[in-house]
């Protein structure tokens, strides 16, 4: 094993040298830090808190103290060295100062002696000087006073002028004076106490000017509200003159009022009282004007010659507007003015109570509205922005809506056509007036078209009474004339063209009664009344023509048609009166063509005939004629029923009496006399009544036949005999003889007998006992008894059978002939029941 080589020991000298260098560097850093802190302490003029905190926060406090002590000792040595250097100079200075003290004491004594001598010498001079200073001061005060007075006098003069202007209510000059006083004169005298007092009083003066001008404005607004009616009346009067309208439309009737005077005081010596003065009668309008400010309206006696604006003094508005504008409060003034005028507009637009009862109420209502807007238009044109077009348009829009509502409400309650016409003219003049001031009146004019319907309704109600009065006063007999004058009077009233009537000699008889020309003339009067409303509406001829034709159609179809219907339904009318009404309807129907021509002639729309609406009166008169004819037939049938109610049949009669019943004989006599009256009418009536007479005669025959058939089929009749049927046959024969006697000329075609054909076949079937033929031919169109229904024959046969059964029960057993008859009757009943059941089943199937 090899021997280990020994290691070389480390060189410690090289290791320890860096360690000593680090410690020295650290110590140098600490010393430098301590020197820095000491320097800060020496040189700092402020607080040392930060420096001391850094000292105590450090870890080398003891070394810092040592360093600080070294610094103090260095400074002490420096101080001692400087004192040693300057000590000799200090001693020399003290010695010199002691020498100077003796000279100073000597000098002091000399100065005191000179001062005493000078004081004694200047005493007279000081006395004179003080007197001179006092005089100079007085002189300066006088000059200052004069200067101050020269500055103050204009201010005081302006203030006096201001007070005079305020007293005389000259507010605009007073406002100018205030401006001059505040900006020109008062700054010159700011040093005086009264200047501040005046300056403090200026805002109060301005407020008093505003209040005073506002008070004048309120008076103006109050007075303008009172006089709006007068202003509007004057404006409408001028508009009437410009549009060639009657000025009487405008002026309202003044109410006379008695104005009582206060009684005179008693005589102070005798105690007697004189008689009281009589009351003064004064116009209501004059009384109102007297109560207002005397200088509000123009002093001109003839106010009608002035314009509406000339009647009013607008200076309070202009003055107040200018004052508020100058004072920077114009917006407030505009708001107040518009708000107050808006309230007044609502008051003006509020109609008086029961306005529909008086035309003067309508006039005053329109006067107030026109006066209000005339004033507002003038304000719009003469002021800069107090009111603008948008505000006026909004106000006018509100006024139109309220005006339309008020007029609708009051015109609906108005029942007088003349008043409605006057109101229409007032509205037209109202529109003319305000259109002249630039207002849009289209919606107001549309209201006239709405009022037209109300006007027509009122007219229609009036004409109902007129027509009813005509009908009640008419005698329903043809018009007789005995002279050419009477004939001409009728012909001029009603257009009739009849050559035969013209050729006749006097006395002449018209085919119609008096109510025909009366109705025709009243329809024309209605047309004229409708035309009156159309005047001044600026409608075309075609529009007026169309409007009048529509109104006339309503009059004819509703009003006159309803009156005629009520007339025809009156139970008190006789047959002859109904016949006359039917004849009248023919002529009124023909008169519609003449009415159309009349409408065209008065409206000037002849050239537009292609587009004209036709009158519906022709159809209405035809319907009225048909209604009258129906009532003729009903009246005749009612009279027939009166005779039928007298019938008294003995349905168990063993054999006929040999002559017709009394009620039938009376009935036939009545019918003959009635239709004889048709035959005896003049020839002029025959072509008019021929159809009516034939229809009435046929209706009477059918009604008699139905009544006779109802006698036989009455459910209360349980049994009847062949004798009663034979008696019934005699009555039927009497009726058939009437039908065959040609009661109406030209009625011999056999149609009247056909009315009795059904009951005739029924009676023949039973009287001839022809059941085999009936049953064999049943259902054939050429059957002899084609009109006899099985149900009717069965019902009548059962009543005969019931009578036979009662007879057999009373008399006991039957002979062979009666048994055969009974057997045949049972067989026929069975077959009829089969026919009835078969027909019923066929119908149900």
WOLINBEL-V928818 format. One record per pair of residues at least 4 apart in sequence whose C-alpha atoms are under 6 Angstrom apart, sorted by the first residue. I is the first residue (numbers start at 1). J is the second residue. Records with the same first field share a line. If there is no record, write none. Layout:
I->J ; J
This chain:
40->44
53->57
64->68
83->87
122->126
140->144
141->145
144->148
145->149
148->152
149->153
153->157
155->185
162->174
165->169 ; 170 ; 174
177->181
178->182
180->184
181->185 ; 186
182->186
190->195
195->199
196->200
208->212
210->214
213->320
216->316
217->316
220->224
224->228
228->232 ; 368 ; 371 ; 372
229->367 ; 368 ; 371
231->308 ; 371
232->367 ; 370 ; 371
233->367
234->308
235->308
236->433
237->247
239->433
240->244 ; 245 ; 247
252->360
254->283
255->283 ; 284
256->282 ; 283
257->281 ; 282
258->279 ; 280 ; 281
259->279 ; 280
260->279
263->276
266->271 ; 272 ; 273
267->271 ; 272
296->313
297->311 ; 312
298->311
306->310
315->319
316->320
317->321
324->329 ; 330
325->329 ; 330
334->386
338->342
341->345
348->368 ; 369
355->361
356->410 ; 414
367->371
373->377
379->383
380->387
389->393
392->396
393->397
399->403
400->404
407->411
415->458
426->430
431->435 ; 441
434->439
435->439
456->460
463->467
465->469
474->515
476->513 ; 577
477->513
478->510 ; 511 ; 512 ; 513
479->509 ; 510 ; 513
480->508 ; 509
481->486 ; 487 ; 507 ; 508
482->506 ; 507
484->488
488->492
491->495
493->517
494->517
512->584
515->519
517->521
539->543
541->545 ; 603 ; 605
542->546 ; 605
545->603
548->552
553->557 ; 615 ; 616
554->558
555->559
556->560 ; 617
557->561 ; 620
558->562
568->628
573->577
575->632
582->625 ; 628
585->589 ; 621 ; 625
589->618 ; 621
600->604 ; 605 ; 606
617->621
621->625
631->635
633->696
634->638
641->645
643->663
651->720 ; 724
652->720 ; 721
653->723 ; 724
654->723
655->723
656->723 ; 726 ; 727
660->730 ; 731
663->667
672->676
686->690
689->693
692->696
695->699
698->752
701->755
702->755
705->756
710->714
718->799
719->799 ; 800 ; 802 ; 803
720->799 ; 800 ; 803
721->800
725->729
739->752 ; 753
742->747 ; 748
756->760
758->787
761->785
762->788
763->767
764->768
765->769 ; 770
771->775
772->776
773->777
774->778
777->783
790->794 ; 836
793->797
808->812
814->818
833->837
834->838
835->839
838->842
841->845
